[in-house]
C-alpha cells in the first residue's frame, strides 16, 4: 500500500479518534480515492456515526455506483457486505439495490460472509417487489423505541419511503428508552429530555462511555464517541434538538403511525396502563387523540405470535425472537434463516395493521373500487 493511499485514511482515523468526526469525513471526501474500497467503507461508517442521514444516502448511492469488476475484486467481502447493508438501511429503492445484488452475485459465491448478506438482501428485495406489486398506499412510520428495532426493521424491508429515512429520524429512533421515559419526553416537549442536569456519563460493560439520563429512562448508545461526548456532550444535545424538531413535523402528517417495539407488558394478561397517557402525550404533537399505535413484545413468556386489536387505533403484537439468545441487531443473526423468518413475521403484522387502518390497499381492491365509481 502506497503512502499516498494511506495518508488520508490514517489522518481520518486520527481525526475521528480525537473527536473531530466532521473533519474526518471532510478529509475523506476531499482527498480519499472513491475507487478505493477501504475509503468508501470508512467514509460510510463515519457518516453513519455522524448521523447525517441525507449524506449517508448520497454516499451510499455513490458507493453502489462503484460496483464494477475492478472495485469488487479489490474489496474485502466484509466491505461489500457493509455497503449492501448500508443500502438497505438507507431505504434506497429496489432500482438501486437490485443491480448491486446482480453485480455482487459472483463474488458472493466464494465468500461466506458476503453470501450471507447477499442472500438476506435478496430475500428482502424479493419481498419488497412483491409488496409493491400487490399493495398501494403507505404510512409515515414514526419510531417510539423502545430500542432501535422499530426504526431499522421497517426500513430494510422496504416499508419506509426513501425520503423518510432522513425526515422521520427522531430522538427515539437510535437510543434505548423505557415507556415512562418516552412519555415524559413527549409531555414536556423534550425540554428536559437531554438537559445537562438530567444526564450523566456512564461506562458500558465493554468500557465504552455513553450518556444516560440520571433516572435511567433513556440512554444514547449510538452516540458514544469523543465527538458526541466532549464539551459536555454539546453535539449530542444539539442533535437531540434537531431530531425533536423532525419529530414535531412528522407528527403532523395525516398518515402517521407510531411504532413501539420491545414493550415489556404482556397484553392481554397484563393491562396497557400507559396507553391513555401515551396517546394524550402524542396528541400534543398530532393535534388529535386516537393516534395509530403499533405495540410489539419480542420477549413475552407466552410465545405464540399474534396480533390483538386493543381499540380502533391501537394494535398489540406478540412477535417473539427466535430464541432467548437471539441478537436482533447483529447482522449475522438478522441474515440467518431464523432472523429472516422473525423479521418477515414482524413485517406481516405491520402490514396487517396498515391494511386495517386503510393506509395500505390491495391493488385489485382499489382498482375494483375505482371501476365501480366510474360506472356509477
C-alpha positions as CSV (number, residue, x, y, z in Angstrom):
1,X,0.0,0.0,0.0
2,X,1.5,3.3,-1.0
3,X,2.0,6.3,1.3
4,X,-0.3,8.4,-1.0
5,X,-3.1,6.0,-0.5
6,X,-2.7,5.5,3.3
7,X,-2.2,9.1,4.3
8,X,-5.9,10.3,4.1
9,X,-7.1,7.1,5.7
10,X,-4.7,7.3,8.6
11,X,-5.3,11.0,9.0
12,X,-9.1,10.5,9.0
13,X,-8.8,7.8,11.6
14,X,-6.7,10.0,13.8
15,X,-9.2,12.9,13.5
16,X,-12.1,10.6,14.5
17,X,-10.2,9.3,17.5
18,X,-9.5,12.9,18.7
19,X,-13.2,13.7,18.3
20,X,-13.1,15.6,15.0
21,X,-15.6,13.4,13.2
22,X,-16.9,16.0,10.8
23,X,-13.3,16.9,9.9
24,X,-12.5,13.2,9.3
25,X,-15.5,12.9,6.9
26,X,-14.5,16.1,5.1
27,X,-10.9,14.8,4.6
28,X,-12.1,11.5,3.2
29,X,-14.4,13.4,0.8
30,X,-11.7,15.8,-0.4
31,X,-8.7,13.6,-0.5
32,X,-9.9,10.0,-0.5
33,X,-9.9,7.9,-3.6
34,X,-13.6,6.9,-4.2
35,X,-12.3,3.9,-6.2
36,X,-10.6,2.5,-3.1
37,X,-13.0,0.2,-1.3
38,X,-11.3,1.0,2.1
39,X,-12.0,4.7,1.6
40,X,-15.6,4.0,0.7
41,X,-16.0,1.7,3.7
42,X,-14.5,4.1,6.2
43,X,-16.4,7.1,4.8
44,X,-19.8,5.3,5.1
45,X,-19.0,4.2,8.6
46,X,-18.0,7.7,9.7
47,X,-21.1,9.4,8.1
48,X,-23.3,6.8,9.8
49,X,-21.6,7.6,13.1
50,X,-22.2,11.3,12.4
51,X,-25.9,10.5,11.9
52,X,-26.1,12.7,8.8
53,X,-28.7,10.6,7.1
54,X,-29.2,12.6,3.9
55,X,-25.5,12.5,3.4
56,X,-25.4,8.8,4.2
57,X,-28.0,8.1,1.4
58,X,-26.0,10.1,-1.1
59,X,-22.6,8.5,-0.2
60,X,-24.2,5.0,-0.3
61,X,-25.6,5.7,-3.7
62,X,-22.1,6.7,-4.9
63,X,-20.6,3.6,-3.3
64,X,-23.1,1.4,-5.2
65,X,-22.1,3.2,-8.4
66,X,-18.5,1.9,-8.0
67,X,-19.5,-1.7,-8.1
68,X,-17.7,-2.8,-11.2
69,X,-15.5,-5.9,-11.5
70,X,-12.3,-3.9,-10.6
71,X,-13.8,-2.4,-7.4
72,X,-15.3,-5.7,-6.3
73,X,-12.1,-7.6,-7.0
74,X,-10.1,-5.2,-4.7
75,X,-12.7,-5.1,-1.9
76,X,-12.8,-7.3,1.2
77,X,-16.0,-9.4,1.4
78,X,-16.8,-7.6,4.7
79,X,-16.6,-4.2,3.0
80,X,-19.0,-5.3,0.2
81,X,-21.4,-6.8,2.8
82,X,-21.4,-3.5,4.7
83,X,-22.1,-1.5,1.5
84,X,-25.1,-3.7,0.8
85,X,-26.4,-3.4,4.3
86,X,-26.0,0.4,4.2
87,X,-28.1,0.5,1.0
88,X,-30.9,-1.4,2.8
89,X,-30.6,0.7,6.0
90,X,-30.8,3.9,3.9
91,X,-34.1,2.8,2.3
92,X,-32.6,3.0,-1.2
93,X,-35.1,1.9,-3.9
94,X,-35.1,-1.6,-5.4
95,X,-33.9,0.1,-8.6
96,X,-30.6,0.8,-6.9
97,X,-30.2,-2.3,-4.8
98,X,-31.2,-4.8,-7.5
99,X,-28.3,-4.0,-9.8
100,X,-25.9,-4.1,-6.8
101,X,-27.1,-7.6,-6.0
102,X,-26.5,-8.7,-9.6
103,X,-23.0,-7.3,-9.6
104,X,-22.1,-8.9,-6.3
105,X,-23.5,-12.4,-7.1
106,X,-20.3,-13.9,-8.5
107,X,-18.2,-12.6,-5.6
108,X,-20.7,-13.8,-3.0
109,X,-20.4,-17.4,-4.2
110,X,-16.8,-17.6,-2.9
111,X,-17.2,-15.6,0.3
112,X,-19.4,-16.9,3.1
113,X,-19.8,-13.6,4.9
114,X,-20.8,-11.8,1.7
115,X,-23.1,-14.6,0.7
116,X,-25.0,-14.3,4.0
117,X,-25.6,-10.6,3.4
118,X,-26.4,-11.2,-0.3
119,X,-28.9,-13.9,0.5
120,X,-30.6,-11.8,3.2
121,X,-30.8,-8.7,0.9
122,X,-32.1,-10.8,-2.0
123,X,-34.9,-12.2,0.2
124,X,-35.9,-8.8,1.4
125,X,-35.8,-7.3,-2.0
126,X,-38.0,-10.0,-3.5
127,X,-40.5,-9.4,-0.7
128,X,-40.3,-5.7,-1.3
129,X,-41.0,-6.1,-5.0
130,X,-43.9,-8.4,-4.2
131,X,-45.4,-5.9,-1.8
132,X,-45.1,-3.1,-4.4
133,X,-46.9,-5.2,-6.9
134,X,-49.7,-6.2,-4.5
135,X,-50.3,-3.0,-2.5
136,X,-50.6,0.7,-2.9
137,X,-50.5,3.5,-0.3
138,X,-48.2,3.7,2.7
139,X,-47.6,5.4,6.0
140,X,-45.2,7.6,7.9
141,X,-43.7,5.1,10.4
142,X,-42.5,7.0,13.4
143,X,-40.4,5.1,15.9
144,X,-41.2,5.4,19.6
145,X,-38.4,3.0,20.6
146,X,-38.0,1.3,23.0
147,X,-34.9,0.3,21.1
148,X,-33.7,0.6,17.5
149,X,-35.8,-2.3,16.2
150,X,-38.8,-0.1,15.4
151,X,-36.6,2.1,13.3
152,X,-34.5,-0.4,11.4
153,X,-36.7,-3.3,10.5
154,X,-39.4,-1.5,8.5
155,X,-36.7,0.4,6.6
156,X,-34.7,-2.6,5.4
157,X,-37.9,-4.5,4.4
158,X,-39.0,-1.6,2.2
159,X,-41.9,-0.2,4.2
160,X,-40.2,3.2,4.9
161,X,-40.1,5.6,2.0
162,X,-36.7,6.7,0.8
163,X,-37.2,10.4,1.8
164,X,-38.5,9.3,5.2
165,X,-35.1,7.9,6.2
166,X,-33.9,11.4,6.9
167,X,-37.2,13.2,7.7
168,X,-38.6,10.7,10.2
169,X,-35.3,10.3,12.2
170,X,-36.2,11.3,15.7
171,X,-34.9,11.1,19.3
172,X,-36.4,7.6,19.9
173,X,-35.0,6.0,16.7
174,X,-31.4,5.2,17.7
175,X,-31.5,5.0,21.5
176,X,-32.7,2.9,24.4
177,X,-35.8,4.1,26.4
178,X,-38.3,2.9,28.9
179,X,-42.0,3.7,28.4
180,X,-42.1,6.3,31.2
181,X,-39.1,7.9,29.6
182,X,-40.8,8.2,26.2
183,X,-44.0,9.6,27.8
184,X,-42.0,12.1,29.9
185,X,-40.1,13.3,26.9
186,X,-43.4,13.9,25.0
187,X,-45.1,15.6,27.9
188,X,-42.5,18.3,28.3
189,X,-41.8,18.6,24.5
190,X,-38.2,17.3,25.1
191,X,-37.4,20.3,27.2
192,X,-35.5,18.3,29.9
193,X,-35.0,15.2,27.8
194,X,-31.2,15.6,27.3
195,X,-30.6,18.6,29.6
196,X,-27.2,18.7,31.4
197,X,-28.8,18.4,34.9
198,X,-30.8,15.3,33.8
199,X,-27.9,13.3,32.3
200,X,-24.6,11.7,33.3
201,X,-21.8,9.8,31.5
202,X,-21.6,6.0,32.4
203,X,-19.4,3.2,31.2
204,X,-20.7,0.2,29.5
205,X,-19.7,-3.4,30.3
206,X,-17.1,-3.2,27.5
207,X,-15.7,0.1,28.8
208,X,-17.3,2.5,26.4
209,X,-18.6,5.8,27.7
210,X,-22.1,6.9,26.8
211,X,-24.6,9.4,28.1
212,X,-27.6,8.3,30.1
213,X,-30.4,10.0,31.9
214,X,-30.0,10.0,35.7
215,X,-33.4,8.4,36.1
216,X,-32.3,5.6,33.7
217,X,-35.3,6.2,31.4
218,X,-33.1,6.8,28.3
219,X,-29.6,6.2,27.1
220,X,-27.9,7.1,23.9
221,X,-25.8,4.1,22.9
222,X,-25.3,5.3,19.3
223,X,-23.5,8.5,20.5
224,X,-20.6,7.1,22.3
225,X,-17.5,8.6,20.6
226,X,-15.4,11.5,21.8
227,X,-17.2,13.7,19.2
228,X,-20.6,13.2,20.9
229,X,-19.4,13.5,24.5
230,X,-16.8,16.2,24.5
231,X,-17.6,19.8,25.6
232,X,-20.3,18.5,28.0
233,X,-21.9,16.5,25.1
234,X,-22.7,19.6,23.1
235,X,-23.0,17.7,19.8
236,X,-25.4,15.1,21.4
237,X,-27.6,17.8,22.9
238,X,-27.7,19.7,19.6
239,X,-28.6,16.6,17.6
240,X,-31.4,15.8,20.0
241,X,-32.9,19.2,19.5
242,X,-32.7,18.7,15.7
243,X,-34.3,15.3,16.0
244,X,-37.1,16.7,18.2
245,X,-37.9,19.2,15.5
246,X,-38.1,16.4,13.0
247,X,-40.5,14.5,15.3
248,X,-42.8,17.5,15.7
249,X,-43.0,17.9,11.9
250,X,-43.6,14.2,11.3
251,X,-46.4,14.0,13.8
252,X,-48.4,16.5,11.8
253,X,-48.6,14.1,8.9
254,X,-52.1,12.6,8.4
255,X,-50.7,9.1,7.7
256,X,-48.6,9.0,10.9
257,X,-48.2,5.6,12.6
258,X,-46.3,5.3,15.9
259,X,-44.3,2.1,16.3
260,X,-43.2,0.9,19.7
261,X,-41.2,-2.3,19.9
262,X,-39.9,-4.5,22.8
263,X,-42.7,-3.5,25.1
264,X,-42.3,-5.4,28.4
265,X,-46.1,-5.6,29.0
266,X,-47.7,-9.0,28.2
267,X,-51.2,-7.9,27.0
268,X,-54.0,-9.0,27.5
269,X,-52.8,-10.8,30.7
270,X,-51.3,-7.5,31.8
271,X,-53.1,-4.2,31.1
272,X,-51.6,-1.5,28.9
273,X,-51.9,1.1,31.7
274,X,-49.6,3.5,30.0
275,X,-51.7,3.8,26.8
276,X,-54.1,6.6,27.7
277,X,-51.2,8.8,28.9
278,X,-49.1,7.9,25.8
279,X,-51.9,8.8,23.4
280,X,-52.6,12.1,25.3
281,X,-48.9,13.0,25.1
282,X,-48.8,12.2,21.4
283,X,-51.9,14.4,20.9
284,X,-49.8,17.4,21.9
285,X,-47.9,16.9,18.6
286,X,-50.5,15.5,16.3
287,X,-53.5,17.6,17.4
288,X,-55.7,14.6,17.8
289,X,-56.4,11.7,20.1
290,X,-56.8,8.1,19.0
291,X,-53.4,8.1,17.3
292,X,-52.4,4.9,15.4
293,X,-50.0,3.0,17.6
294,X,-48.5,-0.5,16.9
295,X,-47.0,-2.0,20.1
296,X,-45.0,-5.2,19.9
297,X,-43.5,-7.5,22.5
298,X,-40.4,-9.6,21.5
299,X,-39.8,-11.4,24.8
300,X,-43.2,-12.5,26.1
301,X,-43.3,-15.7,28.0
302,X,-46.4,-16.6,26.1
303,X,-44.6,-17.4,22.9
304,X,-47.5,-17.8,20.4
305,X,-47.2,-14.9,17.8
306,X,-50.3,-12.9,17.1
307,X,-52.0,-9.5,16.9
308,X,-54.7,-8.2,19.2
309,X,-57.0,-5.2,18.4
310,X,-56.7,-3.1,21.6
311,X,-59.0,-0.4,20.3
312,X,-59.8,1.2,16.9
313,X,-56.3,2.7,16.6
314,X,-54.1,0.5,18.7
315,X,-52.7,-2.9,17.8
316,X,-50.6,-5.1,20.2
317,X,-48.4,-7.7,18.6
318,X,-46.6,-10.7,20.1
319,X,-43.7,-11.4,17.8
320,X,-41.1,-13.3,19.8
321,X,-37.4,-13.5,19.0
322,X,-36.4,-16.9,17.6
323,X,-34.5,-17.8,20.8
324,X,-33.6,-16.4,24.1
325,X,-30.0,-15.6,22.9
326,X,-31.1,-14.0,19.6
327,X,-29.5,-10.6,19.0
328,X,-31.7,-8.8,16.5
329,X,-29.2,-6.1,15.7
330,X,-26.3,-8.5,14.9
331,X,-26.2,-8.8,11.1
332,X,-25.2,-12.5,11.3
333,X,-28.4,-13.2,13.2
334,X,-30.6,-10.9,11.1
335,X,-29.5,-12.5,7.8
336,X,-29.8,-16.1,9.2
337,X,-32.8,-18.2,8.3
338,X,-34.2,-17.7,11.8
339,X,-33.6,-14.0,11.6
340,X,-35.3,-13.6,8.2
341,X,-38.4,-15.6,9.4
342,X,-38.6,-13.4,12.6
343,X,-38.3,-10.2,10.7
344,X,-40.8,-11.3,8.0
345,X,-43.3,-12.2,10.7
346,X,-42.9,-8.7,12.2
347,X,-43.3,-7.2,8.8
348,X,-46.5,-9.2,8.3
349,X,-48.1,-7.8,11.5
350,X,-47.2,-4.3,10.5
351,X,-48.7,-4.8,7.0
352,X,-51.8,-6.2,8.6
353,X,-52.2,-3.2,10.8
354,X,-51.8,-0.8,7.9
355,X,-54.4,-2.6,5.9
356,X,-56.9,-2.5,8.9
357,X,-56.2,1.2,9.2
358,X,-56.7,1.6,5.4
359,X,-53.3,3.2,4.9
360,X,-52.5,0.3,2.6
361,X,-54.8,-1.1,0.0
362,X,-54.6,-4.2,-2.2
363,X,-54.3,-3.0,-5.7
364,X,-57.0,-5.3,-7.0
365,X,-59.5,-4.0,-4.5
366,X,-58.5,-0.4,-5.2
367,X,-58.9,-1.0,-8.9
368,X,-62.3,-2.6,-8.4
369,X,-63.5,0.3,-6.3
370,X,-62.3,2.8,-8.9
371,X,-64.1,0.9,-11.7
372,X,-67.3,0.8,-9.6
373,X,-67.0,4.6,-9.0
374,X,-66.5,5.2,-12.7
375,X,-69.5,3.1,-13.6
376,X,-71.7,4.9,-11.1
